[in-house]
Amino acid sequence: MQKFMGMLGVLMLSATLTFAQQGQNRTPEERAQRQTEQLTKQLSLSADQTTKVQAISLERAKKLDELRAGGERPDREKMQGLQTDFETKLKPILTADQWTQYEKVREEQRERMRNRGGNR
């Protein structure tokens, strides 16, 4: 039984690492598409809004790849700058209600990240 549990643990770890690597290997276009789909679903974006969000999401994904090109993890300040730039461009695209919902979703994400970081 211990061998089985050990093998199960190794298998789960392997699957987790593979899944994480797949996310890192996505192209900027794939990452932008995924984010656009999530925001479209969460905020009920119109077709016009979706097109505009796709464009700014792709711009951010490409800039992130540029920051990561050196092989090192970008510093927090640069990452925050990308997020601020994205949100500055996103806000005029959304209605007031959609922006409020976006802020709520972002806060929930931040809370999940804080909780995940505290468990390490």
C-alpha atoms as one frame of an Amber mdcrd trajectory, in Angstrom:
protein
   0.000   0.000   0.000   2.877   2.385   0.770   4.365   1.771  -2.676   1.021
   2.522  -4.262   0.642   5.772  -2.301   4.215   6.764  -3.152   3.622   6.109
  -6.855   0.361   8.023  -6.695   2.166  10.980  -5.133   4.854  10.944  -7.823
   2.206  10.734 -10.526   0.272  13.674  -9.075   3.441  15.767  -8.774   4.372
  14.956 -12.350   0.932  15.908 -13.617   1.049  19.174 -11.664   4.468  20.103
 -13.053   3.418  19.221 -16.586   0.286  21.348 -16.274   2.301  24.287 -14.912
   4.821  24.033 -17.751   2.065  23.989 -20.345   0.799  27.293 -18.985   4.250
  28.819 -19.216   4.723  27.610 -22.785   1.645  29.336 -24.142   2.187  31.941
 -26.819   1.202  35.555 -26.135  -1.742  35.028 -28.485  -2.934  31.979 -26.530
  -2.588  33.769 -23.188  -4.416  36.834 -24.514  -7.179  34.642 -25.915  -7.581
  32.831 -22.600  -7.734  36.075 -20.630 -10.197  37.582 -23.103 -12.443  34.531
 -22.819 -12.368  34.751 -19.026 -13.185  38.462 -18.987 -15.899  38.013 -21.622
 -17.536  35.377 -19.455 -17.066  37.192 -16.128 -18.163  40.610 -17.366 -20.589
  39.707 -20.180 -18.624  41.697 -22.743 -20.176  42.683 -26.058 -18.525  41.614
 -29.312 -16.981  45.087 -29.719 -15.667  45.044 -26.149 -14.256  41.550 -26.634
 -12.304  42.678 -29.698 -10.847  45.645 -27.816  -9.989  43.549 -24.743  -8.297
  40.979 -26.998  -6.063  43.716 -28.432  -4.942  45.111 -25.070  -4.524  41.614
 -23.620  -2.274  40.655 -26.524  -0.249  43.845 -26.101   0.291  43.047 -22.417
   1.184  39.397 -23.110   3.811  40.451 -25.653   5.293  43.013 -23.262   5.433
  40.353 -20.553   7.356  38.060 -22.897   9.803  40.908 -23.552  10.341  41.305
 -19.805  10.907  37.575 -19.438  13.279  37.376 -22.426  16.331  37.766 -20.199
  15.552  34.450 -18.547  15.028  36.036 -15.149  11.748  36.691 -13.459  10.658
  40.309 -14.033  10.649  42.457 -10.938   7.418  43.250  -9.179   7.497  46.928
 -10.134   7.626  46.180 -13.865   4.875  43.592 -13.540   2.716  46.092 -11.662
   3.388  48.633 -14.396   2.052  46.229 -17.014  -1.063  45.615 -14.916  -1.646
  49.332 -14.359  -1.240  50.035 -18.085  -3.678  47.223 -18.919  -6.282  48.485
 -16.474  -5.885  52.092 -17.668  -6.741  50.898 -21.183  -9.451  48.499 -19.999
 -11.500  50.932 -17.915 -12.796  53.074 -20.814 -13.860  49.927 -22.680 -16.080
  48.719 -19.835 -19.329  50.098 -18.507 -19.384  51.353 -14.914 -21.071  48.133
 -13.777 -18.569  45.972 -15.642 -15.664  47.930 -14.111 -17.112  47.402 -10.640
 -17.406  43.678 -11.366 -13.847  43.622 -12.726 -12.528  45.221  -9.535 -14.414
  42.643  -7.487 -12.935  39.768  -9.515  -9.416  41.251  -9.198  -9.777  41.548
  -5.430 -10.912  37.921  -5.214  -7.852  36.913  -7.254  -5.570  38.920  -4.969
  -7.134  37.281  -1.931  -6.602  33.806  -3.410  -2.966  34.679  -4.137  -2.456
  35.953  -0.591  -3.983  32.787   0.837  -1.910  30.588  -1.451   1.258  32.498
  -0.562   0.545  32.110   3.150   0.339  28.341   2.847   3.847  27.924   1.488
